[in-house]
Amino acid sequence: MKKCNISGSVLLIFIGMAFTLTALGQKRPVKENFIPEYRLPTPPAASCAQAYSLANCHMDTASGCSTDKIDQDLSDRLENLVTTLSGLSLPAANPREMEKKMEGMTDAQKQAMAMQMAHQYMQNTASGQGYAPESPDVMKAEAAYGNLMQTFATRTQRPEFSPQNWIAMQKKYQAQRDALQQWYKVEYKKLPPDRSPKAVFEKDPAAMHQLDIHLAQRYIDIENAYLHELSGLWVRQKAAYQSMYAEFENALEKIHYGDDVKGNSINSQLAEGQKILIQGILYLIGETRDADKEAAEYQLDLVNKEKS
């Protein structure tokens, strides 16, 4: 009869899978109410000038502006929580260390190690607890998770998150920018010619400079109007998130954020639900950063033109 051998590489693969599956089996909620957290993200700036003061802008227009520092501490903390809720906080097995450990091991010892890993995994992920009856509050929390997933999947049907409404808003302001470009072409033709002895430009440089400043200011006027509308939408989105996710958060609080749950699979679901709550906050932060970056760069363009 052929002897069954377990190679070091196969065992390493198994160990890696066991660590990953064990981590996934240990996913559970964190003890934090994220509904009040929605008050923390900074809303989009009220004007290009304000966005410019908040952003990190370089005078070289090619470098543009960075808004990554806006709500950075909050964003970093939430990103770390997403990692924790994904069950990835356990230290991974180091393949090199494990390989060194297995040098000189017999096949029997490797088999015993594999069986020990399998046994440990079963203890961590099952332990017979998955079949224990849950309390009514836990069952309500599980139902609230189902409602949360449904709400999340259909959120784009709400006016606050409608892609059609978003596209319509973008088109409206882009049409204004396009019209401004046409205005500039007409006004440029009206400029007096360059009459200096060593003419370099087609048009008078001073007049062209003033027209460029006027153009930059008018772009800012359009962007400020856009920021006003976007800020109103951002506030409505924040309120919608708080309303849509309140049922799940309340149900989770009643079961002490998973402490009352007997089965790992339910806690894993609840952790996924908390990730959705966190991702809503991260979405708002991202919207602010994107809007402020664009607005700050319009202000930067004006600053550069005024200094040139």
Residue, then its C-alpha position, 0 to 999 in steps of 0.5 A: m500500500k502506498k504511503c501518504n506523504i505530506s510535503g512541506s509546501v502542501l502543509l504550508i498552504f493548509i496552514g495559510m488557509a487555516f489562519t485565513l479561515t480562522a480569522l474569517g470565523q472570528k469576525r465580530p462587531v466592534k463596540e461602537n455606535f456609528i450613527p453619531e459618527y456621521r456628524l464628524p466628516t467635514p462637509p464640502a467647502a462653501s467656496c473655492a477660497q475656503a477649499y484652497s485654505l484647507a488643501n495643500c496646493h503647490m504654485d506649480t499648477a501641474s502639481g495641483c492640490s491635495t486634500d488627503k489630509i482632510d479628516q485624515d485621522l478619522s479616515d485612518r481610524l475607520e479604515n483600520l476598523v474595516t480591516t478589523l471587521s473583515g477578520l484580518s487582524l490576526p497575525a498571519a503565519n510566516p511561511r519562512e519560519m514555518e518552513k524552517k520549523m518543518e525542516g527535519m520533520t517526519d511525515a508522521q510529524k507533519q501529519a500530526m501538525a496538519m491534524q492539530m491545525a484542523h482541530q484548532y480551526m474547528q474549535n475556533t469556527a464551530s465549537g458546537q455553538g452555531y446550533a445553539p438557539e438565539s434570543p429574540d433580540v439576536m434574531k431581530a438583529e439578524a433580521a435588521y442586518g437583512n433589511l440593511m443589506q436590502t437598503f444598501a443594495t437599493r440606495t441608488q433608487r433614493p433621490e439623494f443617491s440617484p446616479q441620474n440626479w448626479i449626472a444631471m447636476q454634473k452636466k448642468y455645471q459643465a454646460q456653464r463651463d463650456a459656455l464660458q469657454q465660448w465667451y472667452k474665445v469671443e472676448y479674446k478676439k476683441l482684445p487690442p493687438d500687441r503693439s510693442p516693438k518686439a511683439v511676442f503675443e498676438k494680443d496686448p499682453a496686459a489686456m490678455h492678462q486681465l481677460d485670463i484673470h476674469l476667466a479664472q474668476r468666472y470659473i470660480d463663480i461657477e464652482n462656488a454655485y456647484l459647491h453650494e448645490l453639492s453641499g446641500l446634497w451631501v447634507r441630505q446624503k448624511a441624513a439619509y445614511q443615518s435614517m437608513y442604518a438606524e434600525f440595524e445600529n439600534a438592534l446591534e446595541k440591544i445585543h451588546y454588539g454581539d456579546d449576546v450572540k452564540g453563533n459565529s456566523i451571525n456575528s460575522q454578518l453583524a460585522e459585515g453590517q458595521k462595515i456598511l455603516i463605516q463605508g457610508i462615512l468614508y463615502l462622505i469623506g471622499e466626496t468632500r475631498d474630491a469636491d475640495k480638490e477641484a475647487a481648490e485648483y480653480q482658486l490656485d489657477l486664479v492665484n497663479k494668474e494674479k501673480s504672473 
